[in-house]
């Protein structure tokens, strides 16, 4: 599993599968925090966090929490 958190200032992301560019500045507000958790990285121009085997994460309001 891997995850990424996006927050202001938002930028553009390039999708690995299609090469499409998504401009998150047009889709978000400065107050937004967006976290995506997926089985593999979806973009090739961002730094994704790769979870280790048996690693567990908790997210609250879009941000990872320490426990």
N, CA, C and O atoms as CSV, one atom per row, in Angstrom:
chain,resi,resn,atom,element,x,y,z
A,1,UNK,N,N,0.845,-1.173,0.000
A,1,UNK,CA,C,0.000,0.000,0.000
A,1,UNK,C,C,0.895,1.243,0.000
A,1,UNK,O,O,2.039,1.221,0.455
A,2,UNK,N,N,0.334,2.300,-0.519
A,2,UNK,CA,C,1.047,3.571,-0.489
A,2,UNK,C,C,0.036,4.701,-0.350
A,2,UNK,O,O,-1.160,4.524,-0.582
A,3,UNK,N,N,0.549,5.868,0.035
A,3,UNK,CA,C,-0.342,7.002,0.248
A,3,UNK,C,C,0.384,8.304,-0.047
A,3,UNK,O,O,1.612,8.390,-0.028
A,4,UNK,N,N,-0.428,9.307,-0.317
A,4,UNK,CA,C,0.092,10.650,-0.545
A,4,UNK,C,C,-0.910,11.642,0.033
A,4,UNK,O,O,-2.122,11.453,-0.072
A,5,UNK,N,N,-0.394,12.685,0.633
A,5,UNK,CA,C,-1.240,13.768,1.136
A,5,UNK,C,C,-0.926,15.018,0.335
A,5,UNK,O,O,0.230,15.410,0.177
A,6,UNK,N,N,-1.978,15.627,-0.159
A,6,UNK,CA,C,-1.829,16.879,-0.901
A,6,UNK,C,C,-2.513,17.984,-0.114
A,6,UNK,O,O,-3.601,17.797,0.431
A,7,UNK,N,N,-1.857,19.142,-0.064
A,7,UNK,CA,C,-2.449,20.309,0.590
A,7,UNK,C,C,-1.903,21.563,-0.079
A,7,UNK,O,O,-0.999,21.495,-0.912
A,8,UNK,N,N,-2.456,22.688,0.289
A,8,UNK,CA,C,-2.079,23.966,-0.302
A,8,UNK,C,C,-0.591,24.235,-0.107
A,8,UNK,O,O,-0.113,24.014,1.005
A,9,UNK,N,N,0.166,24.684,-1.069
A,9,UNK,CA,C,-0.279,25.003,-2.423
A,9,UNK,C,C,-0.333,23.737,-3.287
A,9,UNK,O,O,0.633,22.976,-3.350
A,10,UNK,N,N,-1.451,23.530,-3.935
A,10,UNK,CA,C,-1.641,22.358,-4.778
A,10,UNK,C,C,-0.927,22.551,-6.105
A,10,UNK,O,O,-0.758,23.674,-6.578
A,11,UNK,N,N,-0.516,21.450,-6.692
A,11,UNK,CA,C,0.156,21.505,-7.983
A,11,UNK,C,C,-0.512,20.583,-8.985
A,11,UNK,O,O,-1.690,20.247,-8.869
A,12,UNK,N,N,0.272,20.187,-9.966
A,12,UNK,CA,C,-0.223,19.292,-11.008
A,12,UNK,C,C,0.336,17.895,-10.778
A,12,UNK,O,O,1.451,17.733,-10.282
A,13,UNK,N,N,-0.454,16.887,-11.144
A,13,UNK,CA,C,-0.027,15.498,-11.026
A,13,UNK,C,C,-0.178,14.825,-12.389
A,13,UNK,O,O,-1.156,15.056,-13.100
A,14,UNK,N,N,0.800,13.992,-12.744
A,14,UNK,CA,C,0.747,13.259,-14.016
A,14,UNK,C,C,0.422,11.796,-13.724
A,14,UNK,O,O,1.174,11.110,-13.031
A,15,UNK,N,N,-0.706,11.325,-14.259
A,15,UNK,CA,C,-1.151,9.952,-14.032
A,15,UNK,C,C,-0.256,8.963,-14.781
A,15,UNK,O,O,0.032,9.148,-15.963
A,16,UNK,N,N,0.177,7.919,-14.088
A,16,UNK,CA,C,1.063,6.918,-14.681
A,16,UNK,C,C,0.378,6.193,-15.832
A,16,UNK,O,O,0.984,6.012,-16.889
A,17,UNK,N,N,-0.860,5.778,-15.653
A,17,UNK,CA,C,-1.550,4.948,-16.643
A,17,UNK,C,C,-1.826,5.658,-17.962
A,17,UNK,O,O,-1.737,5.043,-19.024
A,18,UNK,N,N,-2.159,6.944,-17.907
A,18,UNK,CA,C,-2.607,7.635,-19.120
A,18,UNK,C,C,-1.734,8.818,-19.524
A,18,UNK,O,O,-1.824,9.294,-20.655
A,19,UNK,N,N,-0.892,9.296,-18.612
A,19,UNK,CA,C,-0.098,10.486,-18.886
A,19,UNK,C,C,-0.884,11.777,-18.729
A,19,UNK,O,O,-0.347,12.869,-18.916
A,20,UNK,N,N,-2.156,11.647,-18.387
A,20,UNK,CA,C,-3.007,12.822,-18.198
A,20,UNK,C,C,-2.482,13.676,-17.047
A,20,UNK,O,O,-1.982,13.151,-16.053
A,21,UNK,N,N,-2.598,14.990,-17.189
A,21,UNK,CA,C,-2.196,15.934,-16.149
A,21,UNK,C,C,-3.449,16.413,-15.427
A,21,UNK,O,O,-4.406,16.865,-16.055
A,22,UNK,N,N,-3.433,16.310,-14.101
A,22,UNK,CA,C,-4.534,16.802,-13.273
A,22,UNK,C,C,-4.025,18.019,-12.515
A,22,UNK,O,O,-3.049,17.924,-11.771
A,23,UNK,N,N,-4.674,19.152,-12.696
A,23,UNK,CA,C,-4.299,20.390,-12.008
A,23,UNK,C,C,-5.186,20.540,-10.779
A,23,UNK,O,O,-6.334,20.971,-10.881
A,24,UNK,N,N,-4.649,20.182,-9.623
A,24,UNK,CA,C,-5.436,20.204,-8.391
A,24,UNK,C,C,-5.769,21.618,-7.931
A,24,UNK,O,O,-6.659,21.797,-7.099
A,25,UNK,N,N,-5.081,22.617,-8.448
A,25,UNK,CA,C,-5.420,24.004,-8.099
A,25,UNK,C,C,-6.830,24.353,-8.558
A,25,UNK,O,O,-7.501,25.175,-7.936
A,26,UNK,N,N,-7.279,23.730,-9.644
A,26,UNK,CA,C,-8.617,23.993,-10.179
A,26,UNK,C,C,-9.701,23.206,-9.450
A,26,UNK,O,O,-10.887,23.504,-9.595
A,27,UNK,N,N,-9.304,22.201,-8.665
A,27,UNK,CA,C,-10.263,21.292,-8.039
A,27,UNK,C,C,-10.346,21.433,-6.524
A,27,UNK,O,O,-11.169,20.774,-5.889
A,28,UNK,N,N,-9.509,22.280,-5.937
A,28,UNK,CA,C,-9.412,22.364,-4.483
A,28,UNK,C,C,-9.430,23.816,-4.021
A,28,UNK,O,O,-9.360,24.748,-4.823
A,29,UNK,N,N,-9.526,23.980,-2.703
A,29,UNK,CA,C,-9.421,25.299,-2.088
A,29,UNK,C,C,-8.167,25.318,-1.208
A,29,UNK,O,O,-7.629,24.254,-0.902
A,30,UNK,N,N,-7.694,26.484,-0.799
A,30,UNK,CA,C,-6.509,26.549,0.073
A,30,UNK,C,C,-6.691,25.824,1.409
A,30,UNK,O,O,-5.698,25.481,2.051
A,31,UNK,N,N,-7.910,25.587,1.836
A,31,UNK,CA,C,-8.154,24.917,3.115
A,31,UNK,C,C,-8.195,23.394,2.995
A,31,UNK,O,O,-8.183,22.702,4.014
A,32,UNK,N,N,-8.242,22.858,1.780
A,32,UNK,CA,C,-8.376,21.416,1.573
A,32,UNK,C,C,-7.098,20.661,1.917
A,32,UNK,O,O,-5.987,21.149,1.706
A,33,UNK,N,N,-7.285,19.465,2.451
A,33,UNK,CA,C,-6.218,18.485,2.640
A,33,UNK,C,C,-6.764,17.181,2.088
A,33,UNK,O,O,-7.810,16.702,2.526
A,34,UNK,N,N,-6.052,16.604,1.122
A,34,UNK,CA,C,-6.532,15.413,0.433
A,34,UNK,C,C,-5.498,14.304,0.584
A,34,UNK,O,O,-4.333,14.487,0.229
A,35,UNK,N,N,-5.920,13.156,1.108
A,35,UNK,CA,C,-5.041,11.997,1.213
A,35,UNK,C,C,-5.635,10.860,0.402
A,35,UNK,O,O,-6.830,10.574,0.488
A,36,UNK,N,N,-4.784,10.213,-0.390
A,36,UNK,CA,C,-5.198,9.065,-1.190
A,36,UNK,C,C,-4.381,7.868,-0.725
A,36,UNK,O,O,-3.156,7.944,-0.631
A,37,UNK,N,N,-5.063,6.759,-0.435
A,37,UNK,CA,C,-4.422,5.496,-0.069
A,37,UNK,C,C,-4.770,4.500,-1.170
A,37,UNK,O,O,-5.941,4.323,-1.505
A,38,UNK,N,N,-3.757,3.854,-1.729
A,38,UNK,CA,C,-3.980,2.956,-2.858
A,38,UNK,C,C,-2.952,1.824,-2.843
A,38,UNK,O,O,-1.997,1.852,-2.067
A,39,UNK,N,N,-3.154,0.846,-3.691
A,39,UNK,CA,C,-2.245,-0.302,-3.721
A,39,UNK,C,C,-0.930,0.003,-4.439
A,39,UNK,O,O,0.046,-0.730,-4.279
A,40,UNK,N,N,-0.899,1.080,-5.230
A,40,UNK,CA,C,0.335,1.470,-5.925
A,40,UNK,C,C,0.266,2.958,-6.237
A,40,UNK,O,O,-0.814,3.548,-6.253
A,41,UNK,N,N,1.407,3.550,-6.479
A,41,UNK,CA,C,1.448,4.974,-6.826
A,41,UNK,C,C,0.661,5.214,-8.110
A,41,UNK,O,O,0.736,4.425,-9.051
A,42,UNK,N,N,-0.084,6.293,-8.138
A,42,UNK,CA,C,-0.908,6.614,-9.304
A,42,UNK,C,C,-0.298,7.697,-10.185
A,42,UNK,O,O,-0.707,7.865,-11.334
A,43,UNK,N,N,0.677,8.431,-9.656
A,43,UNK,CA,C,1.316,9.509,-10.409
A,43,UNK,C,C,2.824,9.296,-10.411
A,43,UNK,O,O,3.374,8.638,-9.527
A,44,UNK,N,N,3.483,9.863,-11.419
A,44,UNK,CA,C,4.938,9.664,-11.508
A,44,UNK,C,C,5.747,10.937,-11.261
A,44,UNK,O,O,6.963,10.947,-11.450
A,45,UNK,N,N,5.083,11.997,-10.845
A,45,UNK,CA,C,5.814,13.241,-10.568
A,45,UNK,C,C,5.609,13.714,-9.126
A,45,UNK,O,O,5.797,14.891,-8.818
A,46,UNK,N,N,5.221,12.787,-8.250
A,46,UNK,CA,C,5.018,13.111,-6.836
A,46,UNK,C,C,5.718,12.055,-5.986
A,46,UNK,O,O,5.976,10.944,-6.449
A,47,UNK,N,N,6.022,12.408,-4.746
A,47,UNK,CA,C,6.671,11.479,-3.818
A,47,UNK,C,C,5.614,10.751,-2.995
A,47,UNK,O,O,4.998,11.341,-2.107
A,48,UNK,N,N,5.408,9.482,-3.287
A,48,UNK,CA,C,4.441,8.655,-2.570
A,48,UNK,C,C,5.121,8.012,-1.363
A,48,UNK,O,O,6.309,7.694,-1.412
A,49,UNK,N,N,4.378,7.824,-0.296
A,49,UNK,CA,C,4.846,7.123,0.896
A,49,UNK,C,C,4.500,5.648,0.730
A,49,UNK,O,O,3.332,5.292,0.569
A,50,UNK,N,N,5.513,4.799,0.769
A,50,UNK,CA,C,5.313,3.365,0.599
A,50,UNK,C,C,5.236,2.722,1.983
A,50,UNK,O,O,6.152,2.856,2.794
A,51,UNK,N,N,4.135,2.026,2.237
A,51,UNK,CA,C,3.962,1.372,3.535
A,51,UNK,C,C,4.681,0.023,3.526
A,51,UNK,O,O,4.693,-0.681,2.516
A,52,UNK,N,N,5.271,-0.321,4.653
A,52,UNK,CA,C,5.959,-1.591,4.811
A,52,UNK,C,C,4.953,-2.695,5.154
A,52,UNK,O,O,3.836,-2.413,5.587
A,53,UNK,N,N,5.351,-3.921,4.961
A,53,UNK,CA,C,4.501,-5.055,5.310
A,53,UNK,C,C,4.117,-4.954,6.786
A,53,UNK,O,O,4.965,-4.689,7.638
A,54,UNK,N,N,2.845,-5.166,7.080
A,54,UNK,CA,C,2.271,-5.108,8.433
A,54,UNK,C,C,2.244,-3.700,9.022
A,54,UNK,O,O,1.958,-3.545,10.209
A,55,UNK,N,N,2.532,-2.679,8.235
A,55,UNK,CA,C,2.444,-1.305,8.729
A,55,UNK,C,C,0.980,-0.879,8.775
A,55,UNK,O,O,0.178,-1.283,7.934
A,56,UNK,N,N,0.649,-0.067,9.755
A,56,UNK,CA,C,-0.720,0.388,9.978
A,56,UNK,C,C,-0.708,1.902,10.099
A,56,UNK,O,O,0.110,2.454,10.834
A,57,UNK,N,N,-1.592,2.578,9.398
A,57,UNK,CA,C,-1.684,4.041,9.454
A,57,UNK,C,C,-3.100,4.447,9.808
A,57,UNK,O,O,-4.070,3.805,9.404
A,58,UNK,N,N,-3.200,5.517,10.564
A,58,UNK,CA,C,-4.486,6.137,10.874
A,58,UNK,C,C,-4.428,7.562,10.327
A,58,UNK,O,O,-3.444,8.275,10.524
A,59,UNK,N,N,-5.495,7.965,9.636
A,59,UNK,CA,C,-5.583,9.315,9.092
A,59,UNK,C,C,-6.761,10.025,9.729
A,59,UNK,O,O,-7.825,9.438,9.929
A,60,UNK,N,N,-6.560,11.287,10.042
A,60,UNK,CA,C,-7.633,12.108,10.607
A,60,UNK,C,C,-7.614,13.454,9.895
A,60,UNK,O,O,-6.588,14.132,9.842
A,61,UNK,N,N,-8.752,13.822,9.355
A,61,UNK,CA,C,-8.849,15.073,8.596
A,61,UNK,C,C,-7.797,15.144,7.489
A,61,UNK,O,O,-7.266,16.213,7.189
A,62,UNK,N,N,-7.507,13.997,6.893
A,62,UNK,CA,C,-6.574,13.941,5.777
A,62,UNK,C,C,-5.110,13.834,6.148
A,62,UNK,O,O,-4.260,13.752,5.261
A,63,UNK,N,N,-4.790,13.831,7.437
A,63,UNK,CA,C,-3.392,13.787,7.867
A,63,UNK,C,C,-3.096,12.513,8.652
A,63,UNK,O,O,-3.932,12.067,9.437
A,64,UNK,N,N,-1.904,11.914,8.449
A,64,UNK,CA,C,-1.541,10.724,9.216
A,64,UNK,C,C,-1.357,11.074,10.688
A,64,UNK,O,O,-0.856,12.145,11.030
A,65,UNK,N,N,-1.770,10.155,11.546
A,65,UNK,CA,C,-1.692,10.368,12.992
A,65,UNK,C,C,-0.669,9.425,13.612
A,65,UNK,O,O,-0.491,8.296,13.156
A,66,UNK,N,N,-0.013,9.895,14.638
A,66,UNK,CA,C,0.876,9.029,15.423
A,66,UNK,C,C,0.043,8.386,16.516
A,66,UNK,O,O,-0.844,9.022,17.085
A,67,UNK,N,N,0.325,7.138,16.805
A,67,UNK,CA,C,-0.419,6.443,17.866
A,67,UNK,C,C,0.500,5.567,18.660
A,67,UNK,O,O,0.061,4.900,19.598
